[in-house]
Protein backbone atom coordinates (compact mmCIF):
# COMPACT_ATOMS: atom_id res chain seq x y z
CA UNK A 1 0.00 0.00 0.00
CA UNK A 2 2.74 2.46 1.00
CA UNK A 3 4.60 1.86 -2.23
CA UNK A 4 1.50 2.48 -4.25
CA UNK A 5 1.01 5.87 -2.58
CA UNK A 6 4.63 6.89 -2.25
CA UNK A 7 6.27 5.79 -5.47
CA UNK A 8 3.22 5.12 -7.59
CA UNK A 9 4.27 1.47 -7.87
CA UNK A 10 1.85 -1.45 -7.68
CA UNK A 11 2.87 -4.91 -6.35
CA UNK A 12 6.64 -4.53 -6.59
CA UNK A 13 8.41 -7.93 -6.54
CA UNK A 14 9.45 -9.47 -3.23
CA UNK A 15 13.11 -9.75 -2.26
CA UNK A 16 14.53 -13.31 -2.26
CA UNK A 17 14.96 -14.66 1.29
CA UNK A 18 18.14 -16.64 0.51
CA UNK A 19 20.64 -14.27 -1.00
CA UNK A 20 22.94 -15.05 -3.90
CA UNK A 21 25.95 -14.22 -1.72
CA UNK A 22 24.96 -16.82 0.90
CA UNK A 23 24.16 -19.42 -1.78
CA UNK A 24 27.53 -18.91 -3.47
CA UNK A 25 29.34 -19.12 -0.14
CA UNK A 26 27.56 -22.43 0.62
CA UNK A 27 28.75 -23.70 -2.76
CA UNK A 28 32.36 -22.60 -2.20
CA UNK A 29 32.18 -20.53 -5.37
CA UNK A 30 35.41 -18.82 -6.39
CA UNK A 31 35.84 -15.23 -5.25
CA UNK A 32 35.18 -12.75 -8.03
CA UNK A 33 38.15 -10.47 -8.57
CA UNK A 34 40.67 -9.63 -11.28
CA UNK A 35 43.41 -11.73 -9.65
CA UNK A 36 41.25 -14.86 -9.68
CA UNK A 37 40.14 -14.25 -13.27
CA UNK A 38 43.75 -13.85 -14.38
CA UNK A 39 44.49 -17.36 -13.03
CA UNK A 40 41.35 -18.97 -14.50
CA UNK A 41 41.52 -21.69 -17.15
CA UNK A 42 39.66 -19.86 -19.92
CA UNK A 43 38.77 -23.11 -21.74
CA UNK A 44 36.57 -24.28 -18.90
CA UNK A 45 35.54 -21.07 -17.17
CA UNK A 46 32.62 -18.71 -17.58
CA UNK A 47 31.82 -15.30 -16.10
CA UNK A 48 28.21 -14.79 -15.04
CA UNK A 49 27.46 -11.06 -15.05
CA UNK A 50 24.79 -10.52 -12.43
CA UNK A 51 22.02 -8.00 -12.87
CA UNK A 52 20.23 -6.24 -10.03
CA UNK A 53 16.80 -7.72 -10.76
CA UNK A 54 17.54 -11.45 -10.74
CA UNK A 55 20.10 -11.07 -7.93
CA UNK A 56 17.69 -9.22 -5.64
CA UNK A 57 14.41 -10.90 -6.49
CA UNK A 58 15.29 -14.26 -8.03
CA UNK A 59 18.31 -15.59 -6.15
CA UNK A 60 17.19 -19.20 -6.88
CA UNK A 61 17.56 -18.52 -10.63
CA UNK A 62 21.08 -17.09 -10.26
CA UNK A 63 22.06 -20.09 -8.13
CA UNK A 64 20.45 -22.55 -10.58
CA UNK A 65 22.53 -20.94 -13.35
CA UNK A 66 25.66 -21.43 -11.26
CA UNK A 67 24.67 -25.05 -10.54
CA UNK A 68 23.87 -25.88 -14.18
CA UNK A 69 27.22 -24.52 -15.40
CA UNK A 70 29.03 -26.45 -12.65
CA UNK A 71 27.13 -29.62 -13.63
CA UNK A 72 28.48 -29.11 -17.15
CA UNK A 73 32.01 -29.14 -15.72
CA UNK A 74 32.69 -25.40 -15.84
CA UNK A 75 34.24 -23.07 -13.26
CA UNK A 76 31.83 -20.19 -12.70
CA UNK A 77 32.79 -16.67 -11.63
CA UNK A 78 29.75 -14.65 -10.54
CA UNK A 79 30.15 -10.87 -10.63
CA UNK A 80 28.54 -8.57 -8.06
CA UNK A 81 25.32 -7.16 -9.57
CA UNK A 82 25.82 -4.37 -12.08
CA UNK A 83 23.18 -1.71 -12.81
CA UNK A 84 23.09 -1.32 -16.60
CA UNK A 85 21.34 2.06 -16.42
CA UNK A 86 18.57 0.77 -18.68
CA UNK A 87 15.73 2.54 -16.75
CA UNK A 88 17.56 5.88 -17.18
CA UNK A 89 17.71 5.23 -20.91
CA UNK A 90 14.03 4.29 -21.09
CA UNK A 91 12.99 7.37 -19.11
CA UNK A 92 15.05 9.67 -21.30
CA UNK A 93 17.84 10.61 -18.86
CA UNK A 94 20.41 10.22 -21.62
CA UNK A 95 23.28 12.14 -20.03
CA UNK A 96 22.95 10.11 -16.84
CA UNK A 97 22.73 6.92 -18.90
CA UNK A 98 25.90 7.88 -20.82
CA UNK A 99 27.75 8.37 -17.51
CA UNK A 100 26.69 4.91 -16.26
CA UNK A 101 27.71 3.38 -19.60
CA UNK A 102 31.19 4.94 -19.45
CA UNK A 103 31.71 3.74 -15.87
CA UNK A 104 30.52 0.22 -16.67
CA UNK A 105 32.58 0.00 -19.87
CA UNK A 106 35.80 0.60 -17.94
CA UNK A 107 34.87 -2.31 -15.66
CA UNK A 108 33.58 -4.61 -18.42
CA UNK A 109 36.65 -3.98 -20.59
CA UNK A 110 38.79 -5.15 -17.67
CA UNK A 111 36.77 -8.37 -17.47
CA UNK A 112 36.91 -8.96 -21.23
CA UNK A 113 40.70 -8.85 -21.30
CA UNK A 114 40.86 -12.37 -19.79
CA UNK A 115 39.14 -13.93 -22.80
CA UNK A 116 36.69 -15.85 -20.60
CA UNK A 117 33.19 -16.27 -22.10
CA UNK A 118 30.78 -13.90 -20.37
CA UNK A 119 27.04 -14.41 -20.08
CA UNK A 120 24.07 -12.64 -18.50
CA UNK A 121 20.75 -14.23 -17.54
CA UNK A 122 18.37 -11.36 -18.20
CA UNK A 123 17.80 -10.71 -21.94
CA UNK A 124 17.04 -7.00 -21.54
CA UNK A 125 20.36 -6.52 -19.71
CA UNK A 126 22.47 -8.49 -22.19
CA UNK A 127 20.84 -6.75 -25.13
CA UNK A 128 21.37 -3.34 -23.50
CA UNK A 129 25.08 -4.13 -23.40
CA UNK A 130 24.99 -5.40 -26.96
CA UNK A 131 23.03 -2.58 -28.58
CA UNK A 132 22.80 0.52 -26.36
CA UNK A 133 26.39 0.28 -25.12
CA UNK A 134 27.62 -0.25 -28.67
CA UNK A 135 26.59 3.35 -29.40
CA UNK A 136 29.33 4.53 -27.03
CA UNK A 137 32.27 5.65 -29.12
CA UNK A 138 35.00 3.05 -28.63
CA UNK A 139 37.09 0.39 -30.30
CA UNK A 140 36.07 -3.14 -29.37
CA UNK A 141 32.48 -4.32 -28.96
CA UNK A 142 31.51 -6.14 -25.75
CA UNK A 143 31.00 -9.85 -26.26
CA UNK A 144 28.38 -10.73 -23.69
CA UNK A 145 26.17 -13.68 -24.54
CA UNK A 146 22.68 -14.80 -23.69
CA UNK A 147 22.87 -18.13 -21.79
CA UNK A 148 21.53 -20.15 -24.72
CA UNK A 149 24.10 -18.62 -27.10
CA UNK A 150 26.88 -19.82 -24.82
CA UNK A 151 25.28 -23.22 -24.11
CA UNK A 152 24.93 -23.92 -27.85
CA UNK A 153 28.70 -24.40 -27.94
CA UNK A 154 28.67 -26.79 -24.96
CA UNK A 155 26.66 -29.65 -26.48
CA UNK A 156 29.20 -32.36 -25.64
CA UNK A 157 29.04 -31.49 -21.95
CA UNK A 158 25.36 -32.46 -21.64
CA UNK A 159 24.01 -35.81 -20.49
CA UNK A 160 20.59 -37.04 -21.60
CA UNK A 161 17.73 -36.49 -19.19
CA UNK A 162 15.38 -39.37 -18.41
CA UNK A 163 12.43 -36.97 -18.26
CA UNK A 164 9.89 -36.91 -21.04
CA UNK A 165 7.92 -33.74 -20.49
CA UNK A 166 7.55 -31.27 -23.33
CA UNK A 167 8.30 -27.75 -22.16
CA UNK A 168 6.70 -24.62 -23.55
CA UNK A 169 8.69 -21.41 -23.84
CA UNK A 170 7.37 -17.85 -23.77
CA UNK A 171 9.95 -15.33 -24.94
CA UNK A 172 10.73 -11.78 -23.86
CA UNK A 173 9.74 -9.04 -26.36
CA UNK A 174 13.17 -7.41 -26.58
CA UNK A 175 14.79 -10.79 -27.06
CA UNK A 176 12.39 -11.77 -29.85
CA UNK A 177 13.07 -8.47 -31.62
CA UNK A 178 16.84 -8.09 -31.17
CA UNK A 179 17.89 -11.75 -30.92
CA UNK A 180 15.35 -13.46 -33.14
CA UNK A 181 17.14 -16.84 -32.99
CA UNK A 182 16.84 -16.86 -29.17
CA UNK A 183 13.91 -19.27 -28.84
CA UNK A 184 15.25 -21.64 -31.51
CA UNK A 185 18.59 -21.69 -29.68
CA UNK A 186 16.89 -22.72 -26.45
CA UNK A 187 15.19 -25.54 -28.39
CA UNK A 188 18.59 -26.81 -29.54
CA UNK A 189 20.07 -26.61 -26.03
CA UNK A 190 17.13 -28.61 -24.67
CA UNK A 191 17.74 -31.20 -27.42
CA UNK A 192 21.30 -31.68 -26.10
CA UNK A 193 19.67 -32.84 -22.86
CA UNK A 194 17.12 -34.99 -24.68
CA UNK A 195 14.28 -32.64 -23.79
CA UNK A 196 11.69 -31.13 -26.08
CA UNK A 197 10.76 -27.47 -26.02
CA UNK A 198 8.07 -25.71 -28.02
CA UNK A 199 8.00 -21.93 -28.41
CA UNK A 200 4.58 -20.40 -27.69
CA UNK A 201 3.60 -17.55 -30.02
CA UNK A 202 2.82 -14.66 -27.66
CA UNK A 203 2.60 -10.90 -27.76
CA UNK A 204 3.86 -8.66 -24.95
CA UNK A 205 3.24 -9.71 -21.34
CA UNK A 206 2.24 -6.13 -20.53
CA UNK A 207 5.01 -5.40 -18.05
CA UNK A 208 7.48 -3.66 -20.36
CA UNK A 209 10.21 -3.05 -17.80
CA UNK A 210 9.02 -0.81 -14.99
CA UNK A 211 5.99 0.38 -17.00
CA UNK A 212 3.61 -2.24 -15.61
CA UNK A 213 4.49 -1.38 -12.01
CA UNK A 214 3.42 2.24 -12.40
CA UNK A 215 -0.02 2.81 -10.91
CA UNK A 216 -1.16 4.86 -13.94
CA UNK A 217 -0.46 1.91 -16.24
CA UNK A 218 -1.88 -0.85 -14.06
CA UNK A 219 -5.14 -1.29 -16.01
CA UNK A 220 -3.41 -1.11 -19.38
CA UNK A 221 -0.71 -3.55 -18.27
CA UNK A 222 -3.33 -6.06 -17.14
CA UNK A 223 -5.26 -5.64 -20.38
CA UNK A 224 -2.20 -6.36 -22.53
CA UNK A 225 -1.45 -9.46 -20.45
CA UNK A 226 -4.99 -10.82 -20.77
CA UNK A 227 -4.92 -10.36 -24.56
CA UNK A 228 -2.05 -12.78 -25.05
CA UNK A 229 -0.19 -14.34 -22.14
CA UNK A 230 -3.38 -14.79 -20.13
CA UNK A 231 -4.82 -16.87 -22.99
CA UNK A 232 -1.80 -19.16 -23.34
CA UNK A 233 -0.90 -20.05 -19.77
CA UNK A 234 -2.45 -23.09 -18.08
CA UNK A 235 -5.37 -22.72 -15.68
CA UNK A 236 -4.59 -25.97 -13.82
CA UNK A 237 -1.60 -25.96 -11.44
CA UNK A 238 -0.35 -29.41 -12.62
CA UNK A 239 0.69 -27.98 -16.00
CA UNK A 240 2.54 -24.93 -14.70
CA UNK A 241 5.93 -26.61 -14.41
CA UNK A 242 6.31 -27.02 -18.18
CA UNK A 243 5.74 -23.32 -19.00
CA UNK A 244 9.02 -21.39 -19.08
CA UNK A 245 9.75 -17.68 -19.55
CA UNK A 246 13.07 -15.96 -20.27
CA UNK A 247 12.19 -12.41 -19.12
CA UNK A 248 12.32 -11.23 -15.51
CA UNK A 249 9.47 -8.82 -16.14
CA UNK A 250 7.38 -11.56 -17.78
CA UNK A 251 7.81 -13.98 -14.87
CA UNK A 252 6.95 -11.19 -12.46
CA UNK A 253 3.86 -10.27 -14.45
CA UNK A 254 2.54 -13.86 -14.36
CA UNK A 255 3.25 -14.01 -10.62
CA UNK A 256 1.35 -10.79 -10.12
CA UNK A 257 -1.67 -11.54 -12.28
CA UNK A 258 -1.97 -15.34 -12.05
CA UNK A 259 -0.36 -16.02 -8.66
CA UNK A 260 2.48 -18.32 -9.78
CA UNK A 261 5.90 -17.83 -11.29
CA UNK A 262 7.07 -19.68 -14.41
CA UNK A 263 10.56 -21.14 -14.26
CA UNK A 264 13.36 -19.86 -16.45
CA UNK A 265 14.61 -22.42 -19.04
CA UNK A 266 17.87 -22.66 -17.05
CA UNK A 267 15.94 -23.87 -13.98
CA UNK A 268 14.10 -26.53 -15.98
CA UNK A 269 17.37 -27.76 -17.53
CA UNK A 270 19.16 -27.77 -14.21
CA UNK A 271 16.38 -29.74 -12.52
CA UNK A 272 16.18 -32.23 -15.40
C-alpha positions, 0 to 999 in steps of 0.5 A: 500500500505504501509503495503504491502511494509513495512511489506510484508502484503497484505490487513490486516484486518481493526480495529473495529470502536466501541471498545469492551471496549466501548461496555462493558461499555455501557452494564454495564458489570462487571469489570474483576479482581480477586476480582470480580471473587472471588465473582462470583456465579460460577453456573451462571457465565462464563469467556470469554477469549478475544483474540487479533484478535477478540477484535481488528478487530471483536468487534461486535462478542465479544459483540454478545458473551457477549449478547448471554450469558447474554440472556441465564441468565449468568453473563459474565466476559470478560478478557482483550485480551491475546496474546497466542504467537501462531505466535511465535510458528508457525514461530519457535521462540520456546524459545520466545513462551515458555516464553509467555506460562509461563507468561500466565500460571501464569495468567490463573492458577489464573483465573482457581482457581475460578472454573468458566467455561472459554471459548474463541471464536477463535478456534485456540486460544483455541486449542493452550491453549489446546494442545501447552500449555499442553506441558509445564511441569506442574500439572493441564491442563487448561480447556478452552472450545470452545463456543459450548462445553460450550453451549452444557451444557446450553440447558435448558437456550435456548428459541425456535427461530421463524426463519426457515432459515437453516444455513450452517457452514464452519469450521476452519481447526485446529478445524476440526483436533483437535476438530473433534466434533466441527461442530456436537456440533454447530448443537446440540446447534442450535437445542436447539434454534430450528434452523437447521445447516448443516456443509459444507464439505470444505478444507482450506480457504487458510489463514492459520493464518498470511500466507495468508497475506504475499505478497509472499503467496498471489497467493497461498492463493487465489488459495487454497481459490478458490479450495474449499471455493470459490466454496461453498459460495453463489454468490448472496448477499441474501444468505450470511446471512445463511453461518457461519464460526468459524475461524477468518482467514476464515472470513477475507479471505472471506471478502478479496476475496469475499467482504463480511464477514460471521457471526460467529455461535454465531452472528446468534444464538444471532440474532435469 
